[in-house]
């Protein structure tokens, strides 16, 4: 069996730059744990290398664009390449994002060279510029052949020529095996072995005795004797649906009414595969281009009615308003939709097994009624206008609150499981004031109580009051604190603050804050 490997170099950087909308010619690197995981050609030209720490990489290339590692993003971006090769030759195996293998389809296209040229051209037409192909008797040799090919080119190793082709390659090509490969490369170089041919010439029993089973398998690869198999993936089902409008529609209400049947078909299609969608991207097309696109999340899973509501909200909020007769016209402050909509497309971005979203023992009728009622309110006042509170990480009671639109899952919140030093211990206060009123706290001599930078209290709190007649002077019967924090000092924040729990003579408890501006009342425990 002959193997064809297609390689797209620096794929993580390519996918990240595409997501960020940046030029592929910009020097960029993907970081994981503050270490360069992948860098592109312009970055390597400036001296940046894989394994460099952030500071070292920026010292070599000050204009280096640093991008976060995201394996899911890389896999999503590589999916069109997999689908393209799959159309030419079924049985594709995704080795990792940017690298795939398939049985060489030489006889289908006249020769292996013709097959490589056809595949390369098809992938370039999908928008991937740097693609390289290798064909050989085994997977390892085919991958190394692809890595030696030029941009949009291929290398075909003749049958039985794997050992000859591999002999001159340096041993550092084994680094792609991960930590084990890098450790083995370092050992081989210390032993004076510079090429794969040097390793292949060693006695097999000596290599296994010195380097173990992994070393023996690497030696078989270097001799072109590794017949490792790869499992072809099962192509994912086509779950996207769209509804065309002929002629294009200019009314939000008309579009919303016209997509109802399509949304039902979309949900039923997922159900046939025993799936539900928890994230769906809705696209509106006009004149052959996407004029409105948004990814919607759902706390449970989407129904047909949910999708219809999202279409309505998206078209109303994506830069359009309804004119006379419900016709669409663009807002002056947004250029999202400026022409009639010719089709709407539904793309499931996250699907989950339907069994994980089964109904409760007594059903979900009450939840559905609540959601439909809230959806009606959102339809009247706007999707972003109806919000629900969620808890997130933070030091102050106000910082721990977040509001998300009803029907959306909370994302990008501060994690709750962090230590958050300086956070006031529980129980949490009942009321948190949006605009904390000013307050005063004095000691025995009537001087305002202060807190030093080291968290030392200048005097014991004896009396306090809240300005504006909210709370008159009263003695302090018990107090706890301070809990000092200094947030945002690196960006010119408010400066050091300290929180105190105070109980007044009337038995009510309060959370007071001492900041450089003075005292204020942050929350109440009543």
Secondary structure, 3 states (H helix, E strand, C coil): CCEEEEECCCHHHHHHHHHHCCCCCCCEEEEECCEEEEECHHHHHCCCCCCCEHHHHHHHCCCCEEEECCHHHHHHHHHHHHHHHHHHCCCCEEEECCEEEEECCHHHCCCHHHHHHHHHHHHHHCCCCCCEEEEECCHHHHHHHHHHCCCCEEEECCCCCHHHHHHCCEHHHHHHHCHHHHHHHHHHHHCCCCEHHHHHCCCHHHHHHHHHHHHHHHHHHHCCCCCCCCCCCCCCCCCCEEEEEEEEECEHHHHHHHCHHHHHHHHHHHHHCCEEEEEEEEEEEECCEEEEEEEEECCCCCCHHHHHHHHHHHHHHCCEEECHHHEEEECCCCCCCCCCEEEEEEEEEEEEEHHHHCCCCCCCHHHHHHHHHHHHHHHHHCHHHCEEEEECCCCCCCCCEEEEECCCCCCCCCCCCCCCCCCCCCCCCCEECCCCCEEEEECCCCCECCECCCCCECCCCCEEEECCCCEEEEEEEEEEEEEEECCCHHHCCCCCEEEEEEEECCCCEEEEEEECCEEEEEEECC
